[in-house]
């Protein structure tokens, strides 16, 4: 097979490693693209150049991308795709590296994706009602006429 497209490669990967839904691979690819773009915006010296993204940088980018794409359903969607921990993103990245879709440096390791953030903290907590902010409690608001 010469120069298979991304979908064909993902189909092969999913046959060998069925833990993750095909959509998880698309999500990581698009999330990497967005992470690179965001990093270039923040650092104009990177604009127009290829830039290596570390595991923690990619995880932070994927966290933001998931929140933007799925809002309060981010954790639910990721879990449905087989992703419930940061290391799972690393597994997807390294599956793509094995098929030469992504590249890595000699310093990159799968462990770079271990326990960078907790999924509840990253994807659930931002949507929980905030604690007391000095406002009235519902008893104060509705208890007296």
PyMOL commands that set and color helices and strands:
alter all, ss='L'
color gray80, all
select helices_A, chain A and resi 6-16+22-42+44-46+55-80+86-98+110-113+119-127+138-142
alter helices_A, ss='H'
color red, helices_A
deselect
rebuild
show_as cartoon
